[in-house]
Amino acid sequence: MAIIWGVFGSPKAIVKLSMPLHLFLELMVFVLPAIALYSVDKPQLAWIYGISVLMNRLLMFVWKQ
């Protein structure tokens, strides 16, 4: 997953994706861990992680990063 993110999703990605594909990749990379935490009976950690990801994405949008 780290290689896929590095090649397609990171800010300095080698291959630039269109916005819908980039958002889909972000969804897969950042939502799957929250789902995994929830599925192993760690709902509090899943919520903390999920809220942290959402706040990070919101701040990136506000600061145009």
C-alpha positions, -999 to 999 in steps of 0.1 A, spaced: 0 0 0 29 23 7 43 18 -28 9 25 -44 6 57 -23 41 68 -32 36 63 -69 0 75 -73 -12 94 -42 15 114 -25 21 151 -32 52 143 -51 37 113 -69 53 100 -101 19 94 -118 -7 122 -113 -42 109 -109 -74 129 -118 -92 143 -87 -119 116 -86 -93 88 -88 -71 105 -62 -100 109 -38 -109 72 -43 -73 62 -35 -73 84 -4 -105 68 6 -89 33 3 -57 42 20 -71 61 49 -105 45 55 -95 9 54 -74 11 86 -104 26 104 -126 -3 92 -99 -27 102 -97 -13 137 -134 -14 141 -136 -50 129 -111 -61 155 -132 -46 182 -113 -14 187 -141 11 179 -126 39 200 -93 38 181 -112 36 148 -131 68 157 -100 86 168 -81 76 137 -111 85 114 -116 119 130 -78 126 127 -79 117 90 -109 139 84 -93 168 103 -61 164 83 -79 164 50 -100 194 60 -69 214 70 -51 204 38 -81 217 18 -82 250 38 -44 255 35 -45 245 -2 -20 217 2 
